[in-house]
Amino acid sequence: MSLLAILRLQATILMVAWACGCSNAPARVEARVLANQPYQFPERLIIAAVDNDSVELFSRAGSTPRGYDIIAAYGPAPPARRVIRSLEADYGLRELSAWPIIPLHMHCAVLEAPEGTDRAALLTTLSHDRRVRLAQPLQIFATRGEKYNDPYVGLQRGFRQMNVADAHPWSQGEGVTIALIDTGVDIQHTDLRGRIATAVNFVDADAAQFQRDRHGTEIAGVIAALANNREGIVGVAPRARLLVYKACWQLRVDADAARCNSLTLARALVAAFDSHAQIINMSLAGPEDPLLRDLIREGIRRGIVFVGAAPADPGASPSLLHQPGIIEVASTENRSALRSVLYAPGREILTLLPGGRYDFVSGDSIATAEVTGVVSLLLAKDRMLSSGAVYDLLRNASARPRTAATDNDYVDACTAVIAVVGRGSCAQPAEAEH
């Protein structure tokens, strides 16, 4: 039976759901966390941190180590939230953003002091308040390479570790088309304005839910969030074009967990071929599937570069994305048994959420998106690069994390781009070529 005939049997194909994770009692980081509000009076802003030892856990697919698997993420403990509220009341402060920092057992808040406040005196007073572990001004830092006016760029840990800023003077993914086969995306998010060329729903006709889907929005933000628009963050490839194909459906309104099936994924792959996508990002996990395997092989034959999340246990059972020609990615925090896997930072990566919001997420899904962005930077400089050549460039441009106690390497974007350009260095970035 031909592929076209198979796709036409949509009404008779059983929905084989896979690649998902859900929790019995998920909790949420508050919507106020890193809400997208401009800091109009930076001279009045401070950072205050309080103890946060008892952390409430919740499950989020975007925060998992393996695509849509299950893992607990973090949130502020009620006592920490109460302390911040009491500091607001006692000192006349107003919380603008807040987020827990698990490695330091702290809950951090950006607080705005009243007009006319002596910030130095306030910080001195707060530093002697026994409820406060840390009090400091909200400071501004400059990245190397192109300068950004995006307010959260300083919080983008993966962006910094992968040396993306130094790659941007050479390439920002301009002219490269990336297909996201995932959930829907908030295509009206201010940090994606003008980046999405196509948005197609292969799951249902619910346009409103398409806009509310979390996982796809997170992936799109990591790859292509706009640079220098005075909003939020900067994507790894901020000038790439995104083709959004919803093939996975969100299981809960307030969580990222999602499912896909053979049919929806097959239809999305065919659409990506028809739209001449140069890269296909598949930040998901699932079993070997003959139909999808053949489609992916056809895409590779056409010269499309596939970037996918590495399987958690490749020896346990065959995996859809573990096949020749696919660039497999894992986060540096999740060691893979596969020697061919590439790594990218995958813990607490700042990205987009639906509704114009931002938050930190973790896992192989996000690491996969980061590498997809770097692939776009390479193809923008040489459209004829094969998947194998791209993989070799990324493997050769990997750098060992200085503080890691493992053999994990992560991709260095600038080193890879310089290897394609054939001149310049990452220590002394070139003038922008745009």
Stockholm file with secondary structure:
# STOCKHOLM 1.0

chainA/1-434         MSLLAILRLQATILMVAWACGCSNAPARVEARVLANQPYQFPERLIIAAVDNDSVELFSRAGSTPRGYDIIAAYGPAPPARRVIRSLEADYGLRELSAWPIIPLHMHCAVLEAPEGTDRAALLTTLSHDRRVRLAQPLQIFATRGEKYNDPYVGLQRGFRQMNVADAHPWSQGEGVTIALIDTGVDIQHTDLRGRIATAVNFVDADAAQFQRDRHGTEIAGVIAALANNREGIVGVAPRARLLVYKACWQLRVDADAARCNSLTLARALVAAFDSHAQIINMSLAGPEDPLLRDLIREGIRRGIVFVGAAPADPGASPSLLHQPGIIEVASTENRSALRSVLYAPGREILTLLPGGRYDFVSGDSIATAEVTGVVSLLLAKDRMLSSGAVYDLLRNASARPRTAATDNDYVDACTAVIAVVGRGSCAQPAEAEH
#=GR chainA/1-434 SS CCHHHHHHTGGGSCCCCBSCCCCSSCCCCCTTTTCCCCCSCGGGEEEEEEECCSCCCEECGGGCSSTTCCCEECCCCHHHHHHHHHHHHHHTCEEEEEEEEGGGTEEEEEEECCTTCCHHHHHHHHHTCTTCSEEEECCCCCCSSSCCCCTTGGGCHHHHHTTHHHHTTTCCCTTCEEEEEESCCCTTCGGGTTTEEEEEESSCSCHHHHHHCSHHHHHHHHHHCCSSSSSSCCCSSTTCEEEEEECEEESSTTSCCEEECHHHHHHHHHHHHHTTCSEEEECCCCBCCHHHHHHHHHHHHTTCEEEEECCSCTTTSCBTTCSTTEEEEEETTSCCSCTTCEEECCSSEEEEETTTEEEEECSHHHHHHHHHHHHHHHHHHCTTCCHHHHHHHHHHTEECCTTCSSSCCEECHHHHHHHHHCSCCSSSCCCCCC
#=GC SS_cons         CCHHHHHHTGGGSCCCCBSCCCCSSCCCCCTTTTCCCCCSCGGGEEEEEEECCSCCCEECGGGCSSTTCCCEECCCCHHHHHHHHHHHHHHTCEEEEEEEEGGGTEEEEEEECCTTCCHHHHHHHHHTCTTCSEEEECCCCCCSSSCCCCTTGGGCHHHHHTTHHHHTTTCCCTTCEEEEEESCCCTTCGGGTTTEEEEEESSCSCHHHHHHCSHHHHHHHHHHCCSSSSSSCCCSSTTCEEEEEECEEESSTTSCCEEECHHHHHHHHHHHHHTTCSEEEECCCCBCCHHHHHHHHHHHHTTCEEEEECCSCTTTSCBTTCSTTEEEEEETTSCCSCTTCEEECCSSEEEEETTTEEEEECSHHHHHHHHHHHHHHHHHHCTTCCHHHHHHHHHHTEECCTTCSSSCCEECHHHHHHHHHCSCCSSSCCCCCC
//
